[in-house]
Amino acid sequence: MDVPLPHLDRPFDYLVPEALDAEAQPGVRVKVRFAGQLVDGWLLERAESSAHPKLAYLEKVVSPVPVLSPEVARLARAVADRYAGSLADVLRLAVPPRHARAEKAVTADADAPADPDAPADADARPGGRAEVDPRGWRDYPAGSALLRALTDGRPARAVWSALPGEDWADRYADAVAATVAGGRGAVVVVADARDLDRLDAALTAVLGAGRHVRLTAADGPARRYRAFLAARRGDVAVVIGTRAAMFAPVERLGLVAIWDDGDDLHAEPRAPYPHARDVLLTRAQLGDAAALVGGYARSAEAQLLVETSWAREVVADRAVVRARTPAMAPTGDDPQLARDPGAASARLPSLAWTSARDALRADLPVLVQVPRRGYVPSVACADCRTPARCPHCAGPLALPSAQGTPACRWCGRVAAAYACPDCGGRRLRASVTGARRTAEELGRAFPGVPVRTSGREEVLATVPGGAGLVIATPGAEPVADGGYGAVLLLDSWALLTRADLRAGEEALRRWMAAAALARPGTAGGRVVVVADGALAPVQALLRWDSAWFAARELAERRELGFPPAVRMASVTGVAEAVSDLLDGARLPDGAEVLGPVPADEGRERMLVRVPRSRAAALAEALHAAAGQRSARKAADPVRLQVDPLVLF
């Protein structure tokens, strides 16, 4: 039943009336009477008898279309168990809401008689291609073998570290084409709409139009549901999408793949908060399918797959890496700012300014990555340097523009008459500079050069290849025709000093994603990172060796007892509710309870840590404890998250 109460997380038996016998098939949506109310549910299985002596009748079959496949139902149960969640919550993520008009249109198209004069399409189903050209996979010693395994239908598992300048979408399209050539289907998950558009174009070029569908919530309810039904009916063998596609129903699944698994957009913000990478790996395990985890940078979780021999790494030889990596240089701890007033105002070190100038003179674009969006997202007293806070809610004040009035980033109140509470000063200075302010200053440093910004307000997919400045926040960097002549990575401290377990890993991921857009080769583009070259993430960037950094991170986390070396769950709520749940939980042997630490809005957070071998027992114990609380209708809710991205 579609009821998210933990103590009701089990199947219930109902009688099927004779009138609904034909439509009441496994996988259809139904309505049943429960506790005096009519609730939605899923028909999981038909049986001849029940152990329960008295059963109610099924009230209604909402739609005769069996949208829940047995494979997805099994996967959803495994994901719910892994994340201490309920099957109903996972099924809401797995099957999009019904769109009756789209369903009727798809059914009508399927029932329409075939055109006898239409040419037969031999490639309309899996198995239409006999051979796939490895193309760019030849740059990786294990690349061609990976494609052969996919064509043969073998469950190859790979962690791929992409070279600088690599067209990852083409490589994924090749992997999908090899899988389809072997007569099996594929699911590929990417982080955002820009990556999805890029992969969509690459797959269309390799497979042809109509051979795959996109599954993303951004396409709207009708289009998303039509795509879902096309996959469920077996009309297409390939589904691509954002995290909404991780449960896509694909027949004879042969490959699951995820690009840039370290991106936090892959983490589902709704209960039970599954991560797309873990869902896809679970699918590969349950369905004996191949798995491909790729990115320019490697996450600690992907490194764990390699070190436990669950997957094999696919990397290029060091000679190839050196030949493809653009020239890279750090600026050191205390970089000397360029003498140009505009460049100095924009915080450009001399090396960065020179690299940008040379690229622009060569009629090449320049990418500038700035970690903060907005104009001046943080200001301080110009006299005593005290951070400026809102007099009403104590939130940080920010400047929206050069002539703008300071306003609170939390409550939105304008602080036109702000006075420093420490010294009484009324002048403000920028303590953090955003992308729009950086664009303004660089425009002064390089007059006559077009300046484009890409960020939250408007994210650019591509930019022309001529001289120009592109100021982008991490994750919003557009692709330049022919590659960038220079890539400048500013304000590295903003990424490296975050109070986050993954700060170094995330900084390296964002830097490598930007650096990969430079013209490849030492004679191509140049990458300048404003950071100390002795730092481990900077060293990994300079050598283009994220595997080394991921192994280092994983070793440190093993020593300190942090994920993914261990399994950790967070329990968040008001203090009494958190204590109530943990007191009622039969935690496995060896479990450590850490905390409490303050959370938001008067709540607190406790962490429970166990070895990975006890992960299933921990999830089961927490889910059972949550069920006990829901059964006695405990007033205060508790949020359970297994392996949350943010721990502290």
N, C-alpha and C positions, 0 to 999 in steps of 0.2 A: 504494500500500500504506500501511496505517496504521502506518508506521514513521517516527519523527521524526528520522531521521538526515539531515543536509543533503545528503550525497553520494548518497543514494537518492531525492532529491526529483525524480523523473521517472516517466513512465508505463512500465509493463512489459507485454509481450505474453504472452498465454496462449491455449491452445487451449480451445475450448468443446466439451465432450462432447455428443453428440447428446441424451442424456437431460436435459441442462440447457438445451437450445437455447431453449425457449419462455420459461423463467424468467430466463435470463441477458440481461436488457435493460439498456441504459444507465441508470445511477442506482441500481442495486440494490447491497446489501451482499453481499460474497462472501468466501470464504476460499480462500487459495492457498498452495501450498508454496513457501517461499523459504529458501534456505540451510539446508535440512533441517528447518525449522520451519513450522508452520501459522500463518499470519498473516492478519489482517483486511485487507480492501481494498474499493475502490469500482470498479465497472465503469463506465468513463468512455465507452467507444465500442466498437462492433462493426465489424470490418473483414474484408474477404475474404482478405487475405493479410498477411504480415509479412516484414520484411527479415531477420529472424533465422531461421537455418535449423533450429534445434532449440528447440522450445518444450515446456514442461510444460503439463499440463491443469489447468483450473479444478477445484478440489476440491469446492466447495459454494456454492450460493446461499443465503445466510442467510435472506433474505426476498425474495419476488417483488415487494414494493412498491418502486417506484423513488423513493426518498426524496430523492435528489440530483437536482435539476432542472438542465438545461443552463445556465440563466441563473446559478444559484447556483454551479455548478462554475466557470464563467468568472469570476465575481466573486471566488471564493475564490482562484483563481490570481493575479488582479490584486492582491488584498490581500497575499498571500504575497510577491509580487515587490516591492510597495511597502514592506513592513516587513522585508525581508531574512529572511523566514521560509520555512517548508516548507508545502506544500499540505496535508499530513496534519494539521499543527497547526491550520490554519484550518478544515479540515473538521470537526474535533472541536468547534469553536465553532459552526459553521454548522448541523450536524445533531445534534439531541439523541440521547442513547443510546436504543437500541431498547427498547421496552417491549412484550413479546410479547402480553400480555393486552389492552392498550389497542389494539394493532394489529389483533388478532383481532376486537375489538368494533367498531372502525370499519369493517373490511372486511365484517363481518356486516350492519351497518346499511346499507352501500352496496349490498349484494347483495339486501337485502330488497325484495319487490315493493311498488310504490307503492300507496297507498290511493286507489282510484278515486273515493271519495266526498269526499276531502280537497279543500278549495277551492284553486284555483290561486293561487300567490303570485307576482304579477307583479314584485314587488320583491325576489325572492330572489336575483337575479343582478345584476351591475352594469348600470346603465342604467335602473333602476326609477324614478328621480327625474328630472324634466325641468328643474327650476329650484330654485335654492338662494337663500334670503333672505340677503343680506350681513350683516344685523343689525349687530353691533358692528364689523365691518370697514369700515363707512361712516365711522368716526372717523379712518380713515387714507386719504389721497387715492388711494393705489395699491391699497387693499384690495379694492374691488369689481372692479377690473381683474384682480387676482390670481385671484379666484374665477371670473371669466369664462374666463380662460385655462385653469384646471383643468377646467372643464366642457367646454371645446372640445378638451381633450386636448393642449394645447400645453405644451412643457417650460419653464414659467416657473420661474425661480430667484429666491428672495426671502430677504432677511435682515430679520426683523421685530423691531422694538423695541417691546415692549408698554407701554401706558400704566399708570400707577398704578391699582390696583383692577381691572385688566382680568381678566376670567374667561378665561384663556388656553385652558382646556380646551374651552370653547364655541367659541372661534375656530378651534381645531384641528379640532373636530368639523365646523364649517362647511366648512373646506377639504377634509376627507375626503369629506363629502357631495357637494361639487361634483365631486370626482374620480370618485366612484362614479356620479354622474349622467351623466358623460361616458363611462361604460362601461369604466372602468379601476379598478385596485386601488391600495391605499395601505399603506405601512408607517410607523408612527409610533413613535419611541423616546423614552422619558422616563427620568429618573435613578433613581427609587425607587418603592416600592410605593404610597406615598401619592399621588404624581402619577399613577400608573397607575390607581388606584381612581377618581380624579377624572375622568380622561379616559374611563375605561370607562363611568361614569355619563353623561357628556356625549354619548358616541357612541350609547349605548342610547337616549337621549332623541331624538336626531336621526335615526338610521337605523332604530331599532327593535331588538327583541331578536333575537339569533341572526344578525345580519348581520356580526359581527366576532368575533375571538377574541383572547384574551390569551396572550402567550408570555413566560413568565418562569420562571426556575429555582425561584423561591420557591413556585410552585404545586404542586411535586412532580413526580416523573418521569412518572406516568401521565397526569395532566391536561395537562402540558406536551406530551407526545408526541401526545395526542389533538388538541390545538390545532394542533400542527405538521402532522399528517396532514390535518386539515380544510383548512388553507391549501394544502398540496401537492396535494390532490385538486381544488382549485378550488371547494370548498363555500362558502367565504367569500371576499370580495374585500378585506377589511381585516384587518390584523394590527397590534396594538399591544403594547407590552411594554417591558421594560428592555433593556439592551444585548444580551440573548439574542435579541431580535427583529430585530437589524440584518441578519441573513442570511435572514429569513423568506421562504419560497418563495411569492410572490404572482403569480398569472397576470396578464398585461397590466398590469404595474406602471406606474402613472401619477404617483405622488407618493411621495417619501420625505421625512419630516419628523423633526426632533429639537427637543425643548424644553430650554432651559437648557444649551446645549452646553458651557459652561464648567465644569459640575460634574464633579469628578474621578471620579465613579462611572461616567461614560461610557467611561473608559479600561479596557480589558480587562487584568486582572492576569496572564493566562496568555499564553504565547508564541503568536504573535509580537507580542503587546501592541497590537492595533489599537485605534484610537479610533472610537467609534460614528459620530461626525460624519464622519470621513474615509471610513469604509466606505459610509455612505449617499450621500455625494457621489460616490463612485466608482460606485455603482449608478446614480445619476442620469445620470452621464456615459456609462456603458456602455449603459444601457437607454433613453436619450433620454427620461427622466422628469423631472417637475418636482421641485424641492427647496425645502423651507422650513426655515430655521434661525431659531428664535425664542427670545426670553428678555426679561426685564426689563432685564438688562445685556447688553452686547455684548462678545464675546471678540475678541482680536486676530486670531484665525483667521477669524472672521466678517467683521471689518473688511477683511481682505485679499481676501475674496471680492467685497466691494463695490468696493474700489479697483482691482481687476483687471478689473472689469466682468463677472465670472462670474455675479454675482447683483446684483439691484437691491434697494435698501433700501426697506422699507415702514415709514414713520414718520408720526406725527401732526404736524400743524402746531403751531408753538410756542404759538399762542394756545390750542389745545386742551390741550396739555401743561400750560400754566400753570393752566388752569381745573380740570384733573383732579388736579394734584399737591397733596397735603396740605401744610399749613404745616410748614416745616422750619427747624431752627436748630441751629448748632453751639454748643458751650459754650466754645470757646477753649482755649488751651494750658494754663492753670492755673485750671480752673473752681472756683468757690467752692462748697464742699459745703453742702448744706442744713443748717439749724440743728437740725432734728429728729434726735435721737440715732440712731434706727434708720436714717434715710435716710443720715446721715453714715457709719454703720458699713457700709452697703451701697454706699458710694462714689457716692451720688447727688448730682450737682450741684444747686444750687438750682433752676435752670431745669427740669431733668428731674423733680425732686420736685414742683414746682408743676404741671407738665403732667400728671403722673400723678394728683395730687390732684384737679385740675379734671375729668379724665375720669371718675374714680371717682365724684365728686359728681354727674356727669351720668348715672350708671348705665351707664357704658360700660367695656368691658374694656381693660386695659393690657398691652401686650406688652413684655417686657424681654429683649433679646438679650444673652447672655453667652457669649463665645467659648470658655470653658473649662467642661468638664463636671466632675462630682464635687463634693466638699465644699471641701477646700483641696488642690488638686493639687500645690502647691509650697509648701514652708515654708523658713524661714531662721532663723538664730540671732537671738533677740530682742535680744541685747546688741551683737554686732558686725555683724549683717546678712549673715554668710557663708551661702550656700546650704547647706542640710542635705543631705548625701549619705549613702547606705547604707555602713556600715563594711565590708560584704562585697563588693559589686560596684560601688560608687561611683554607683549609680543615684539618682535624685531621691526624697526622702522626701515622703510626702503624708499628710494626715489624712483618714480616711474619714468622720468625723462629729465632733460637738462633744465627745463623751466618748471618742472613739477614740484608739488608740495609733498613733504614726507608723509607717508601713510603706513599704517600697520599692516603687516603681512598676515596677521591672524584675524583681526576683527574688522579691518578695512577702514577704521576711523582715521581721519586726516589730523595730523599734528602740526598745524601751521604755526602755532606759538610755542613750539618745543623749546624747553630750556633744560640744560644738563642738570640733573639732581645733585651732582657732585661739586661742580664748579660754577654753575649758573650760565655757562657759555651757550650761545645761540647759533654758533656756526657749526656746520656739519661737514664731515669729510667721508669719502668712500672707504669703507674697510674691505669690501668685496666688490669687484667690478663684474658686471654681467656682460652677456654677448652683445646686446645692443649698444652699450657704452663702448665696448671694445671696437665694434664696427665703426662707430663715430670717430674714435681716435685714429684708427687705421686709415680711414678715409682722409684725414688730415695729413697723415704720414706719407701717403701715396696719392697725391692729388691727381685727378683725371682717370683713376683706375676704378672700374665698376666694383661696387661692394654689395654682396648679397648675404643675407642672414638666413639660417635654417635652424629652426627650433620649435618650441611648443606652439607658437602662433601659426607658423607656416613651415612645414617640413618639405624641403626640396628633394626630388628624387634624382635629378641629374642637373648638371650645369655645362655650358659650352666649354670647349677646350682652350679658348684664347685667354689672354691676360685678364685677371680679375681676382678679387679677394672674396673668399667664402668664409664667413664666421658662423660656426656651428657648435651647438651643444652636443655632448656625447650621445651617440645613437642617432643623430639627425644629420650626419655627414652625407652630402649627396655624392654621387659618382660623377667624376669629370671625364669628359671625352678624351681618351688618351692618357688619363692619369694626371695627378697634380705634380707641378714642378717643385713644390715645397709644401711640407706639412709641419705646422708649428703647434706644439702641444704645450699650452700655457697653464699657469696656476696648478701645477702638479700637486702642490700641498693640499689643495681642496679635495683631491681624491685620496691621497695617501694618508691623511690625518683623520679620516672619518672614524668615528667610534664604532667600528664594525669588524667582525672577525674576517670578513672577506675583502677588506679595504685594498690590500695589495693585489689580490687576484682580480678584483673588479677594475682597478686602475690599469693593470696590464691588459685586460680584455678590451677596454675602451681605447687605449693607446694603439694596440695592434690593429683594431678595426679601422682606425683612422690612417695609420701608417700603411696599411695594405692598399689604400687608394692612391698612393704615390706612384709615379712612373717607376716600374721595376728596374733593378740593376743599379750598381754604384754610379754608372754614368747617366742614370735617369733622374729621378727626383731626389730630394733631400729631406730628411726628417730631423727636426730639432725638438728635443724635449727639455723643458725648463725644469731641471731636477738634478740632483747630485748623482753622478754616474756610478757611485759606489753602491747605491741602493739595489737590492735584489730585483725588484720589478723592472728597474731601468736596465740592469744588466741583461735580463731576459729579453727585453725589447731590443737592445742593441745587437744581441746575437740571434735574434728571432728564434728563441728557444723556450717556448712556453712549457714544454714538457719538463725541462729541468726545474722551472719554477714550481710547476704543479707537484712534482715529486718532493720538492723541498717543503712546500706548504703541507702536503699530506703527512710527511714525516713529523713536522712540528705539531700537527693536530693529533697525531697518534700519541705523541709524548704528553700533550696537554689534556687529552681526552675530549676532543671536539669533533663534531661531524666533519666529513663522513666516516671518520675512523670509528666512531661510536654512533649509536642511535640516541637521539635526544628528543624529548617531548616538552612542550611548554603548556602550562596550565594557567590561564589568565582569568581573573574575575575579582570580585570583592573578597577581602581576606577570609571572611567566614565561609564563603562558598568554595574557595580554593582548598581550605583546610578540610572541609566536609568531604570533598571528592577524594582527596589524597588519603584521608583517614579510612575511607571505605574501599580503597583500591588494594587489591592483593598483588602488590608489586613483585616482580620476579626477584630471585636471589641476586645480590650484587647491585641492585638499583641504588643510585645515589640521588638524593633529593637536595637541590641547590636553591638558595634563596631564603626569603622572598626579596624581589627587587621591585621598585615602583614601576607601574605601568601608567597608562593614560587615564584621566578622569576618575581619580581616586581608587583605581584598581591596582592589584599587585600581580606579580608573576612568579611562579615557581617552575624550576626546570628539573626534569627527571632524566637521568643518564644511565644507560645500560650498554653492555657489549653488544655488538651487532648480532651475535648468536642468540640474544635474548630479545630481539626486536619484536618478534611476533607476540611473545608473552607480555611485553609492555603494552602494546597496542590493545591486546585483548583485555588486560586488566583495567586500562583506562576507559575502554568502551563499556565494560561491565559496570564500573563505578558510575559512569554517566547514566547508564540505564537505571541503576538503583535510584539516583536522584530524580530522574524524570518520572519514574513509577510513583514516587511519593510526592510528586509535584513540588519540588524545591523551587523557591521563588526566584533566587538569583541565578542567572545563567553563568556557565563556565565555558570558556573557549579552549578547545583542545587542538593543538597543532603538533604533528610529528615532523621532526627535522625542519623547523621554520627557517626561512632565509635569514631573519634577523633574530639573534639570540639575546642581545643586550641593548 
